[in-house]
Amino acid sequence: MDGALSEIAPPPQQSWVSALAALAAFLVLSAASIVAGRLSPQWLVDNTAVPSRYFTLIQLFWATLAILVWYRCCRTPRAPLLIGFYGALYFCLMFPNHQRQISAAEDWSDFFRGVDAVGAAFIVDAHDEELLSHLWRIKPQRNEMVEFMRQRHLAVFGEPRATWRGRRVSELFPLASADRCIGGIERALPLSDSGTGSAWRVEGWAWDVSANREFDSLLIADPAGSVVGIARGGLRHRYLPGFFTDVPVVRVYHMRFRASEWLGYVSQPVQSPWTVYGVMPHSDGICKTEDESN
């Protein structure tokens, strides 16, 4: 009886090897089905990036394949040949296009920062349909979700910046020395479909000279010192993948400060001169961004 069972039951190592092989086949077929379902002229024109969740298939496939190759190398006399073939394939896929991979990583970083920056439009209630449609195309559904999150203090409404609007800058943060930060406003685009009167999409640049770094968060205040806008920094000059892909890059003074761009929104009845403050991380302070390019 024991002999019969030993002949029927496969060795334990064959079970997990078969599972890995099945997983690799499943991942390949899943990737093929995604490509077949999305590869169309409309998708190629309208999309600038692949959703990040699809990279899970690629990473899991190569991890599975590496385990299978290692297992075979430990059980075959031709291990050097198999390792050499896999190593050459891996090298060709990973290293010859390393510049493109670095650029893609920067693109994704800017994209997520851009999404976070556009989220400020929800906080100040600025209806920037041009950019918000990239987050969710169907406006009624988007408005319903935003209202749900606002009532329950979820997503951007659960962040500290959601409480800044309407408060005085002096009440929120202590002001650092004026010579610590530089920057300026580059463009203010009025949003005609704003639901609260007047709103603007504001773009600019800022740099913390003392720390030699960009700002993650910025405040935009009116002459009275009240916060009327919120911005998110850390973006490369004039490049927001998925948003401003048609805007040419123009060389300016502050391009030497990498990732110094910011994008934000202002909502107030009448446009007035604005002052931009960078929120310094880990110090609970702010500094006014003064433009020294002139």
Phi, psi and omega in degrees: 000313179297322179295320179295319180295322180293331178284327182280313185284128178287155176301152182303320182295328178292331180294311182285333174294318177296322178295319178295318178296319177295321179296317178299316178296319178298318181294319178297314180294323178296316178297319179296321180292324178294315179297316180297325182280337185248345184283098179213159178303322181294318180295320181294330181275316189275343185248136179251351182208152177271135178307138187297335182295337181286340178290343177299319179300316182294313182295319180292325179297312182291326176294318178296316180296323179297320179294318179296317179296316179298320179297316181292325180294331180280351186234010181225144178290345180265032182301315180301322180294317180292318178296319179297319180294313180294319179297319179295318178296315180297318180296317181295326182280330189262321193256324181300331180251037184295328178295322177293323179293320177296317178297320179295321178296320178293322178299315181293323177298314178294323181297312181292323175295321177296319176298318179295323179293318179295335176300337177296336177297326176292322184293314182269001179061048175258119186272081179267081186298328181301318181266324181295333179293340175287334178279317179204116190290325185276108188297314179301318178294320179297316179296323179294318179292320180298317179295322177299314181291325180295317182294329184255006178056051179255165176055230183296335181284351175263000180271156179302325183296341179291344181258002185280325188299134178089347179266158179282142182300320182296337179280338185269313186218149171285148184267128178275180182298145187290337184271006182281328188236148175230161179158190180179169177266129181262324183203143174231115183255118179291142179253106187288335184264019180294141183273359183242028180102259183240134178214155183223144166267121187244136179233148179189197179219155180203148181212135176272104185293319183295315180271350181053054181206169178277173175255138175279321182231147178220152176250146174240121187242154176273176181302335180279354179089012178268142180286119179244355181203161181226142180222160177235132184253193179089016182262151175286160187300118174054031182223103176238093183306133181088349181240288185257053184288344182260006182268122180291149178274122180248131181288126179227176184303315190274009177295341177290344175264102185291138178061042181262358183283151173224158179226132181207184183223143177235137177227116177200154185301317183230135180292138180221167175301135184249150173241132183254131179240133174269132178274118183279124182293146174065015180228352181054037178228170178225160174218146182281133181273107179260134182277119179251016183281344182266000000 
